[in-house]
Structures are given as structure tokens and as C-alpha cells.
Amino acid sequence: MEAVQTYNRRNRINAQKFALWAAMASIMMMFGAFTSAYIVKQASGNWLEFSLPQAFYFSTGVILISSVLLHYSYVSFKSGMERRYRQFLVMSFVAGVLFLILQYLGWTDLFDRGVDMKGNVSGSFLYLITGVHALHVIGGLAALTVAMIHAFALKFTVTQKRINRFELVLHYWHFVDVLWIYLFLFLMFKK
């Protein structure tokens, strides 16, 4: 009987991870709709051509670094390396904030070049796509903030519950990273 209960517990779908993956699937569909609308509207003509701001290139590298740092934090946590776990977690958060700052600098650069939301629909699409992504990054930073509170306020113990909680943050952060790379490449090649 005990073996059956252990089997059932091990093979149950984690409800929180399932909800996260369902939410990420809906977010992907939303950005798929945004990029599809971008392509359709661009094909109709009257499209302002402009290069992406340099800050977007830097922000791409920063969000990749942030994702790698968070992964190192997760590995350090599972390995029982408390100090490294906390350091990498904080560094990942700081890189996430830097990503948002670089996005803002990119938007101000575009605005200074005359690409705004009122002039041409191409600018509106760029601000919409990058702005909605930035909102999802802010959500990820909120999750990282909770993870840092746990890292510094709770006694350091590696439990399955805490691993699962960390994995939720990790999966979401990797998701916004991959999503940005897709959006950045899309915007870079669809000018």
C-alpha cells in the first residue's frame, strides 16, 4: 500500500508548475498574435523603417547573463552552497533591473529619433511589444524579490518544497529570457 501512495505522489502533476506552464503558453500566444499583427500591418505599407537602439542589444546580453546567474543560484541552492546561492540570486535580480533600465534607455533613444506611438504604427508596435514584455519582466522581478526574501529570511535548508518554489521562479525567468530573444530577433529582422 505504501508503494502505491509513493508512486501516486511521485507521478502527480505539480499544480503550480502546470499553472505556470499554462500561463506561459497563453503569454506565448499573445506575443504570437502581436508579431502576426506586426507582419500583416507592415505588409500593408506606410511603414517607418528604423534601426533598433543600441541599448536593446546590450539588454539582450544582460538578460541572458541574468538567466545564467539565476541558474547558477539554483544549482548552488540544490548543492547546499548557501553563500553562492544568495550571491547569484542577487546578481540575477540586479541584472534584471539593468535590463529594464536599458529598455527604458532604448525607448528614449527611439523617441529622440522621432519614433513615437503617435507618428507611425511601426513605432506603436515596437513600444507595445517591448513594453508588454517589460511588464512580464517586472512580474519576474517580483518573483525574484520573493525568492530573495526566502533566501535571506528563512533558515537555509534544501527541501523539495523550496526546490519546487525556486523552479517556478527559474522557469518563468528563463521563459522571459527566451521570449525576449525571440522578440529581439523578430524586431531586428522585420524592420
Residue pairs with C-beta under 8 A, 6 or more apart in sequence:
14 164
16 164
16 168
17 164
17 167
17 168
17 171
20 168
20 171
20 172
21 171
24 171
24 172
24 175
27 136
27 175
27 179
28 179
30 132
31 129
31 132
31 133
31 179
31 182
31 183
34 125
34 128
34 129
34 132
35 129
35 183
35 186
37 125
38 125
38 129
38 186
38 190
39 190
41 47
41 121
41 125
42 122
42 190
46 120
46 121
47 120
47 121
47 122
48 115
48 119
48 120
48 122
48 123
49 122
49 191
50 110
50 113
50 115
50 122
50 123
50 191
51 191
52 106
52 184
52 187
52 188
52 191
53 105
53 106
53 107
53 109
53 110
54 106
54 109
55 102
55 103
55 105
55 106
55 109
56 102
56 103
56 106
56 130
56 184
56 187
58 102
59 98
59 99
59 102
59 103
59 106
59 180
60 180
60 181
60 184
62 95
62 98
62 99
62 102
63 95
63 96
63 99
63 137
63 176
63 177
63 180
64 177
64 181
65 95
66 92
66 93
66 95
66 96
66 98
66 99
66 173
66 177
67 92
67 173
67 174
67 177
69 88
69 89
69 91
69 92
69 95
70 88
70 89
70 92
70 144
70 169
70 170
70 173
70 174
71 170
71 174
72 84
72 88
73 84
73 85
73 86
73 87
73 88
73 89
73 92
74 85
74 166
74 167
74 170
76 82
76 84
76 85
76 88
77 85
77 158
77 162
77 163
77 166
78 158
78 163
80 158
82 156
85 151
85 156
86 148
86 151
86 152
89 144
89 147
89 148
89 151
90 148
92 144
92 173
93 141
93 144
93 145
93 148
96 137
96 140
96 141
96 144
96 173
97 141
99 137
99 180
100 134
100 137
100 138
100 141
103 130
103 134
106 130
107 127
107 130
107 131
110 116
110 123
110 126
110 127
115 122
115 123
115 126
116 123
116 127
117 123
117 124
117 127
118 124
126 187
129 183
129 187
130 183
130 187
133 176
133 179
133 180
133 183
136 176
136 179
137 176
137 180
139 172
140 169
140 172
140 173
140 176
143 168
143 169
143 172
143 173
144 169
144 173
146 169
147 165
147 166
147 169
150 162
150 165
154 162
